[in-house]
């Protein structure tokens, strides 16, 4: 992921420079779009009253995406700049870390997103285990406590990374400042495997939710409960569509990177796969905005698509309890 345009050679072919510059500009735009879409998502959620627990967790997902977008901008700006200026051949770990803010931003983004993805998945699971149960368990106060706990857990790994970098701040690294030179490989691997594990749990929760939904669908007979079930399923479909996007854009590329060995022939391919994970930051925001029943109407207004979609039918959503 930290492949840089500047090499040890004094000069690079013009075509090579042009291709890499276009590559960095594209992913720089991805970061800008991530910031824009997720800020709009937060503004739309702020207008919803009363705010439900699943929207609290989705707000946290948007914040995680904003951190990811800032990391994407910082990383590709750094690469773009180092493509045209002389890059030092050696630097200390401390200097590398201070010039690579994307490392910390990405770590925070991945951690927050993974924990809150798990939280919203559990909330959806309980909503189908027994209709209305999630409103009893996930009250506003408890939802806020869960948000606080998940936030604190999200900063454990960044703190470990800060301690790791502080202990090795004086060590010498190459001018490219690769992540493995700044942070110990054991810390990087442990972080990656732990996040893979949490993502796997989220996917298992998704399949359990589908199972409970099918069971409720067979058992429920009253029209009112069927409407409620459909409304809850629309929210679940929105959340788990975002989950699968994250799995495809983030977990799959990183799994490939960890499975296959790197060499001089695959370096650029692995770098592209690593950058591909940035696509999930804006895509998940759009999916949450336009698929969530409580947000889609305002999202259409924000993007001025309401005229195009004026003929679409609306589904009544029954809200039970708080």
N, C-alpha and C positions, 0 to 999 in steps of 0.2 A: 504494500500500500504506500510505502514511502520511497518508491522509485522516483528519482529526480532527473530533470532534463540535463543538468550540468554533470558532465562526466570528467574523468581525469584528462581527456584529450583537450588540447588548447582550442580546437575548432571543431564544430559539428557540421555535417552537411545541411544545406539550407532546407531541403525537403524534410529531413528529420526534425529540425527545429520547428518548421511550420506545422507538422503533424502533431507534435507534442503541445505546442501553444494552443492549437485548436482543441485538443483534448482537455487541457487545463481550463480554458475559457468555458467549455461546455459544462464541466462539473462545477465551475464557479457559479454559473447561472443556476445549476441545480440547487446549490446552497442558498442562493438569493430567493428562488421560488419556494424553498422549504420554509424560510423565514416568513415570507409573505403569506403563504397559505395557512400556516399554523397560527399566525397572529390573527388572521381572519376567523379561523376556527375558534380561538379563545374569545373573540368579540361576540361571535354568535352564541356560544355557550353562556356567556355573561348575561345575555338577554332572556334566557330561559328562566321562568319562575313558575313553580318551585324547581330548584335544581335537584335532580335525582342523583343517587350515589354513583350510578354508572357514568353520568356526565362529569362528576368530580374526577373519576379515574381517567376519563377520556381527556379532561383538561391537563392532567399530568402527562399523558401521552403526547399532547401537543407541545408542552414545555420541553419534554425530552427531544422531540423533533426539532425544536428551536435550537437547543444545544448542538444537535447533530448538524443543522444547517450552518451554524456559526463555525463549527469544526471544519466543515467542507469548504467554507469560504477561506478560513485561515490556512488550511493545508494547500489548497490550489493557488492561493495568492503567493504563498511561500515558494511553491514549485515554479510558478511563472516568473517571479523575481529572480530566483537562482538560475533560471535559464539564460539570463542576459548579463549577469554579473559574475565576477570571479568568486568561486566557492572555496573557502579555505580547506586545505587537505586534512587538517586536524582540528579538533575542538574538544573541550571538556564535556562531560555528561551534563553538568549544570548549565553550560552555555547552550548545548543542544536542546535541553528541556525548556529553557526560557525562550528560545526561538521557535519552539514547536508547540504552541498552545492547543493545537488540534488534538494532541494526544490526550490531554486532560478533558477537553470538551467531548470527544468521542466516547471516552470511558464513562463520563457522567451520563451522556445520552443513552448509551446502551444499557447501563444499569437501571436508570429511571424507567425506561421503556419496558424492560424485561419484568421488573417487579410489578409495575402497574398493569401490564398486560396480564400477568397472573392474577392480580386482584380483580380486574373486571371480568376475567374468565370465570373465577369462582362465583362472582355475583350473578352472572348469567346462569351458571350451573344450578345454583340454589333457586333461581326463578322458575326453572322447569322441574326441579325435584318436587316442589309443591308450589302451585301458583300463589303468589302473594307472600311466600316465606321470606324472600329477600328483602321485602319492605320491613319485616319484623326484625330480622338480623342486622341488615345494613341501614340502621337509622342514620340521620345526619351526623349525630355526635360520634357514633361508631365509625362511620365512613371517614370523618375527619381524623380520628385516631389512626385508622388504617393508612390514610394518606401520610400522616406524620411518621409512622413506623416504616413505611415503604421508602419515604424520602431519606430517613436516617440510614436505612440499609443500603440505599443507592450510593451513599457517599463513603461506605467502608472501603471499597476497592480503590477509589481515587486517593483516599488517605494512605492506604498501603503503598500505592505508587509514589506518592510524595515522600514517604519515609524511605522507600527503596532508592529513589533518585538522590535524596539528601545524603544517604550513606555512601553513595558512589559518585558524588558531585565532582570530585577532583579527578576521576578516572578519565583517560584519553579515549575519544571515539573518533571515527572518521568524519570528514566534513559533511557527508551525506546525512548524518544524524538519523540512522535507521532506528526504528522502535526497539529492536532487539539490543541495540547498543546503549540506549538510554535507560530502558527498563529491563530488569533481568528476565531471561527467557522463561524461567520457572513461573514468575509472576504473570507474564503474558499468557502462557499456556493455561495456568490455573484459572485465570479470569475467563478465557475463551471456553474452556470445558465447563465451567460453572454456569455460564450464560447459556451454553448449548443445553445443559441439563434442565434449566428453568424453562427454556423454550419447548423442550420435549414434554415437560409436564403440562404446559399450556395447550399443546396439541392434543394430549391425552384428555384433558378437560373438555376440549372441543368435541371429541367423539362421544364422551360421556353425556354432554349436553344434548347432542343429537339423539342419543338413545332415550334420554328422559323426555325430550320433545315428542318423539314418536309414541312413547308410552302414554303421555298426557293426551295426545291426539286421539288415541284409541279409546281412552276412558271417558273423556269429557263429552257431554251430550248437550248441555244448555248453550244457547246462542251467545249469551253474554260472555261466558267463559271461553268460548271458541274465539270470540273477538279479542279477548284479553290475551289468549295464547298466541294468536297471530301477531298482535302488537309486540309482545315480548320476543317473538321469534325474529321480527324485523330488526330489533336492536341486536339480538345475538348474531344474526347474519352479517350485520354491519361490523361488529367487533371482530368476528372471526375471519371475515374477508381481509381486514387489516392485518390480523395475525398471520394469515397465509402469505400475504404480500411481504411481510417482514421475514418470514421463513424463506421465501424464494429469493428476495433481494439481499438478505443479510446472512442468514444461517447457511444457506446452500453455498454461496461463494466462499465463505470462510471455511466451511467444511472441506471444499475442494482444495483450498490453499493449504490446509493442514494435512490432508491425505497425501497429495502428490508432492514430490521433492522439487525444490526450486533449482534452476540452473540458468545459464546465460540465455538459453533459448526460450524459456518460459517466463522470464522475469517480467516482461511487459504484459503478458497475458494475465499473470497473477496480479499485477498492479491494476489492470482494468477490472478484474473481478472484485478486487478490494474497493475500488471506486464505485463499482456497480451497487454496492450496499447503500450508497448515498441516495439512490433513487427512491428508496423506501420513505425517506423523510417527507418529501412533498406528496407522494402518491397516497400514503396512509391518511394524510390530512384531508385530501380530496374525497377519499372513500368514506371517511367518517362524517364529513360534511353532507355529502349527497345521499348517503344510504341510511343515516340515522333518522328515524321518523320525527324526532323533536328538533332536528337541525336543518333538514333538507329544504323546508319552505324558506327560511331566512337565507340559506346558502344560495338558492335560486335568485333571490332578490339582490344579494351582494354581487353576484356575477352577471346580473341583468339578463338572466335566461328565463325570467318568469313569463314573458310574452310567448316565447317558443313553447313553453310547457303549460300554457294556460288551459289547454284542453285535457290535461291529464287528470285522472280521477283521484280523489283523496280518500284515505282510509281513516275512519274514526278510531281514535286511540282511547282506550278506557284506562284511566289512572285510578288505582286503588291504593289508598293509604299513603303514608309517608314514613 
